[in-house]
Amino acid sequence: MGTLEYVRMESREETSRLVVENLLKELQLPVEKIASLANVTVEFVNDVKEDLKAK
């Protein structure tokens, strides 16, 4: 993987994380629905949720 591909991948992950954080903070939706809306896995949403709880 080249540098450009790595930067793109990191950027997409950060964007997904921000979307998931906002959905978790603003809406009372099930984790599965948030994962579907953000096009990420349920595990990713649960990880973000745990990180938010730790803050």
N, C-alpha and C positions, 0 to 999 in steps of 0.2 A: 504494500500500500504506500502510495506516495504522500508527500506532505499535503498537497491540495485535497486529496481524498480524505485524509485524516481530519483536516480542518473542517471540511464539509460535514463529516460524520459527527464531530464534536458540536458543531453549530446546530445540526438537526436535533441532537440529544438535548442541548440546552433549551432550544425552542420548545421541544416537547415537554420538558420539565416545567417551564414557565406556564405553558397551557394547562398542564395538570395541576400545578399549584393554584392557579386562578380558579379552575373549576372546583377544586376541593374547598377553597376558601369562600367562594361566592354562592355555590349551589349545593343543595343537599341531595346529591345524586348517588346512586349505588356505584361502587368501584367499577363494576363491569361496564356500566353506561359511560363513565368517564373514560375508561380505556378505549371503548368503541369510538367515542367522539374525538379523542386525541390520537387515535390510530396507534396506540401503544398496548403493551401487554398489561394484564391485571397485576402481575408482579411488579412492573415498573410503577404503576399507580400506588401500590402498597408501599413500595420503597420511598416514594416521594412523601406519602402520608406519614410514614414513620419519621422521616427527616423533619417534617413540619412540626410534629409533636415534640421533637427533641429541642426545637428552637425556643 
